[in-house]
Amino acid sequence: MFASTTRIPKERIAVLIGTKGQTKRQIENASNTKLRISQEGIVEVSSEDNFNVYITLPVVKAIARGFNPEKALTLLKENRSLEILNIQDYIGKSKKKIYSTKARLIGTQGKAWKSIERLTETEISVYGKTVSILGPTEGTLIARKAIEKLLQGSTHSKTYRFIEKTKSSSFH
């Protein structure tokens, strides 16, 4: 038996379990694993096959970082990945700076966030002190670099041009 643990925010436990345990069962059935979830938010993923544990952990982490379970379950498909960036790693621990940086990443009425999602064909979640990206592996990597550019102070227009340029050069 193989097992690995991760911690999730307490307020995301109910989402991971789902109504009457439906989400938990859905994850377990889709990945051939067992999930044990403590009230403190410690999640143990176990299986007879270590690979099943390995591919299920990102699903749990995606739900922990604010994605809905249906989107998180797409990580079980091939060529899908999850990237999690800690905003503090880029700008420090100042609450004011974190708040303004999150606002900058999201943009007016979510415009910046939605633009990056559309351009990279990914889903983005800004939750707590993290920014998470879920989607096709190539798109996730491009979105990660774009978000890193924004976190380092690049303008939105330069960031969008970077995405367009990177996408066009990777398809030729």
Residue pairs with C-beta under 8 A, 6 or more apart in sequence:
1 46
1 47
1 48
2 46
2 47
2 48
2 49
2 50
2 52
2 53
3 44
3 45
3 46
3 47
3 53
4 44
4 45
4 46
4 53
4 54
4 57
5 42
5 43
5 44
5 45
6 42
6 43
6 45
6 57
6 60
6 61
6 64
7 40
7 41
7 42
7 43
7 64
8 16
8 41
8 43
8 60
8 61
8 63
8 64
9 41
9 64
9 128
10 39
10 40
10 41
12 41
12 63
12 64
12 66
13 37
13 39
13 41
15 23
15 63
15 68
15 69
16 23
16 24
16 27
16 35
16 37
16 43
16 60
16 63
16 64
16 69
17 23
17 24
17 37
18 24
18 25
18 26
18 69
23 63
23 69
24 35
24 37
26 69
26 73
27 33
27 35
27 56
27 59
27 60
27 69
27 73
28 34
28 35
30 73
30 76
31 47
31 52
31 55
31 56
31 59
31 76
32 47
32 48
32 49
32 52
33 45
33 46
33 47
33 52
33 53
33 56
34 45
34 46
34 47
35 43
35 44
35 45
35 56
35 60
36 43
36 44
36 46
37 43
37 44
43 60
45 53
45 56
45 57
45 60
46 53
47 53
47 56
55 75
55 76
56 76
58 72
58 75
58 81
58 82
59 72
59 73
59 75
59 76
60 72
61 82
61 84
62 71
62 72
62 75
62 82
62 125
62 132
62 134
63 69
63 72
65 82
65 84
65 125
65 127
65 128
65 130
65 132
66 125
66 126
66 127
66 132
67 123
67 125
67 132
67 134
71 123
71 134
72 134
74 80
74 134
75 81
75 82
75 134
79 136
79 137
80 134
80 135
80 136
80 137
81 134
81 135
81 136
81 137
81 140
81 141
82 132
82 133
82 134
82 140
83 132
83 133
83 140
83 141
83 143
83 144
84 130
84 131
84 132
84 133
85 130
85 131
85 132
85 133
85 144
85 147
85 148
85 151
86 129
86 130
87 98
87 101
87 102
87 129
87 130
87 131
87 151
88 98
88 129
90 101
90 148
90 151
90 152
91 97
91 98
91 101
91 151
98 129
101 151
102 126
104 112
104 150
105 112
105 113
105 126
105 131
105 147
105 150
105 151
106 112
106 113
106 126
107 113
107 114
107 115
107 156
112 150
112 156
113 124
113 126
115 156
115 160
116 122
116 124
116 143
116 146
116 147
116 159
116 160
116 163
117 123
117 124
117 143
119 146
119 160
119 163
119 164
119 167
120 133
120 135
120 139
120 140
120 142
120 143
120 146
120 163
120 167
121 135
121 136
121 139
122 133
122 134
122 135
122 136
122 139
122 140
122 143
123 133
123 134
123 135
124 131
124 132
124 133
124 134
124 143
124 147
125 131
125 132
125 134
126 132
131 147
131 151
133 140
133 143
133 144
133 147
134 140
135 143
138 170
142 163
142 166
142 167
142 170
143 163
145 162
145 166
146 159
146 160
146 162
146 163
149 158
149 159
149 162
150 156
150 159
154 162
